[in-house]
Amino acid sequence: MFGEIGQGGLRFQLFGFPVRIDPSFWIVTVLLGLPWREEGPEFVLLWVAVVLASILAHELGHAVAGRWFGLRGEIALYSMGGATSWPFGRNLRHHWQEIVVSLAGSATGLLLAGIVYVATEIHSLPEWFHLRVTLFMFYWINIVWALLNLLPIVPLDGGHIMASSIHWFRRHEDPALPHLISMIFAAAIALLAWKLGDTFGALFAAYFAVQNAMQLRLYGPIHPKDLRAALGVLLFVTAGTFALLEYLGLLEKGFLP
């Protein structure tokens, strides 16, 4: 994922990978789970447990995929989620390998959600409210968060996939274009979130837009060809999103105003 990793916190090994949980992870996760306290304090603890297990699974997906290609990964959980770092470098020979490693985290969450869903459909669950709420939390994190993480915005996994895809198809490194696409897309998401009344989502997306704009300044003036390519990607992704929403019938249900 993204962000900076400190040096403190709980440390242990998981499937051969060093794991560190920064104190900021517990603080932010509890704050995000405070709305659940209305159902009872135990639901905040359930939220923390589900977030911990889900993000660990996500980062393990990255680490295991990297191990397949000869990389050695280390996992850290912190305020902004999680990160899998590569202390000996992430030197992969092919861009498709970069895409696989970046995609593996969200794919792991979606796979786990699918397995749990099929299992609950095959075996009827007891009408236990705590269990139903726990499943809702699990699906929300491993489906909604996973899909949001695949948005083509650096430094999300989707941004890394987008950058690797550009370098793959252009057959040369183009460090500016991924940041330009990320800036435009994040700004569009921020405006949409603001229109929908999601202040937190708008600020979050705006942060990414500003972050990529600052990175973009390091590469000098924007080339017109890069600008056309970025707008083309934005239009393609937007059209594809609306087509998917229409196919799922969400537009008619008032998913968007």
N, C-alpha and C positions, 0 to 999 in steps of 0.2 A: 504494500500500500504506500503510504506516504508519511512524511514528518521526520523529525529528528529523534534519535534514540539516545537516552541518557545511559548512565552506568549503574544506577541503583536498582533495588527491587528484589523480588523472589527469583531464584534461579534453580533450574532442574533440567533433567534430560528427558526427552520424549521421543521414542523410536529412534534414538541415536542422535537427535538434534538438540543442541543447547537451546534452552528457552529461558527468557527473562521477562518477568512481569513488573513493569514500572509502577510505582505507587499511583501515578496519575491515571492509570487505567482504571483502578478501583474507584477513584474519586469521580471521574467523568461517567463511568458506567452506572454508579449509584445515582448520580444526578439525573441521568437520562431515564432511570427507572422510577424516579420519585412519583410520577403520575399514577403508578400502580399501587401506591400506598393507600389509596382510597378503597381498594379491595381488601387491604390488610397488609401489615408489614412483611409477612412471609412472601408476598408476591414480588416485592423488591428483591429479596434474596433469590427467588426463582429467576427473575430477570437477569441478575448478575451471573448466575450459574449458566443460563442458556447463552448469554453473550460470550462468556468465557469459553464454553465448549465450542460454540460456532466459529468464533474468530480463530481459535486454535486449529480447528479443522481446516479452515480457509488457508491459513499460513502453512499448515502441513501439506496441503495440496501443492503450493508453490515449492516447498522444500523437497518433497518427494519427486516432483517433476524435474527439478534441478539435479537431484541425485542421479536420475536416469541418464542425464547428459554429462555426468562427471563433475558436477558442482558440489560444493559443501556449503550448506545453508545454516544460518542461525536465525531463530525466531525471537521477536520481541513484541510484547503487547504494551501499549502506552495510551496516552489520552486520545489520540486520533484514530485508534483502532489497533492495527497490527502491522508488522513489517517483517519480511524475510530478507536478510542481508547475506552477502556472499563475501566473507572475509578474505578469500583467496581470489576474488575477482569473478565476474560473470562473463567469462570469455567463451561464448558459444560460436560455433563455426557457421551456423545458418540462421537466417532470420526466422524461419519457421520454428526453430527450437525456442527462440525468444518468445514467439507468440504462444507456444504450448505452455511454457513456464508461467507466463502472465495470465493465461486463461485458466490454468489449473486450479487456482484458488476459488474463483466463483463456481467453476464446474463442480468442484468437490461439494460446496454448499448446496447447489441445485440437485446433485445426485443424492445427497443425504436426505434432502427434503422429499425427493421422489420416493426413496426407499421407505421413509417413515409413512408417507401418504398411502402407498400401496399396502404396507403392513396394517395400517389402521382400517383400511377398507376391507381387507381380508378377515381380520379379527376384530369383532365389535368391541369397542372400549366401554368400560363402565362409565356411567353418568356422574363422573367426579369432576366438579368445577375446576379444581386446581389442575387436573390433568388437561382439561380442555384449554385453559388459559396458557399452560406451558406449551402445548402444541401450537397455539396461535403465535406465541412469542417465537417459537422455533421456526415456523414457516415465514414469519415476517422478516427475521434476520437472514435466513438462508435463501430466501427467494427475492424479496424486495431489495434488501441491502446488496445482495449479490448482483442483481440486475443494474442497480444504480452504479455499482462499482465498475460496470462494463461500459459506462458512458465514455465517449472518446475525448476525455479530458485528462491531460497530464496533471498530476501524477497518479491518477487512478489506474487500475489495471487496464481498463479500456483505452486509456491514453497511451500506455506502453504498447498495447496491441496495435493501435492505430499508427504509432510511430514506426514500429517494426514493419508493418505492412507497407507504409510509404517507402521506407528504405529498400524493402524487398522488391517492390514493383518498379521503383525508379532506378534501382541498381546502383545507388550511391547514397551516402549519408546526407541528409537534409535536416539539420538541427532546428532551423527556424520554422518550417512549415507545421510540424506537430504542435508547437506552442501557439502558432497563429490560429490553427483549427480549434485548439483547446480554448483560447481566449474568446473567440466568436461563439462557440457552442456554450461555454459556461455563462457568457453574458446573456445569451438567449434563454437559457434555463433560469437564470436569476430573474429576468423579466417575467417569464411564465409563472414562476413560483410566487413572485410578488403579486401578480394578477389573481392568482388562486388564493391569496391570503396566507401563504406559507412564509412567514417572515424569516424563520430559521433557515429554511431551504434557500430562500433568496440570498441571505447573507453568506451562506455556505458556498453557493455557486459564485457569488460576486467575489469572494475571497480567491477562488480558483482563477477567475477571470483576471484579477489584478496580479496574482502571482505569475500567470503566464505572460501578461503584458510586460512585467518587469524583466522576465527572462528574454522576451522577444527584443527588447531594447538593446540587449547585448550583441545582437546580430546585425544591427544597422537598419537601413531603410528596408521596407517591405517590398519585395519584388511583385509587380503586377500579376505575374503568372502564379505566384504563390497565393495571392489574394483570391484570384479566380478559382484556384483549386480548393481553398478553404471554404469559400461560399458554396462551391459545388458539393462538397462533402456535407455541409450543413443542410442544404436543400435535400440531398439524398437521404440523410438520416431522418430529417423531419418528415419527409414524404413516407418513408418506410414505417415510422412510428405511427402516423395517422392511419396508414393502411392496416397496420396490425390492430390498432384500437378499433377500427371499423369492423375488421374481421371478427374480433372478439365481442363486438356489440357494445363496447364500453362508451362509445360516443353517444349512442341513443340513451344510455343510462345516466347521462349527465356527468361523465368522468371529466370532461372539459366544458367550460362555459360556452 
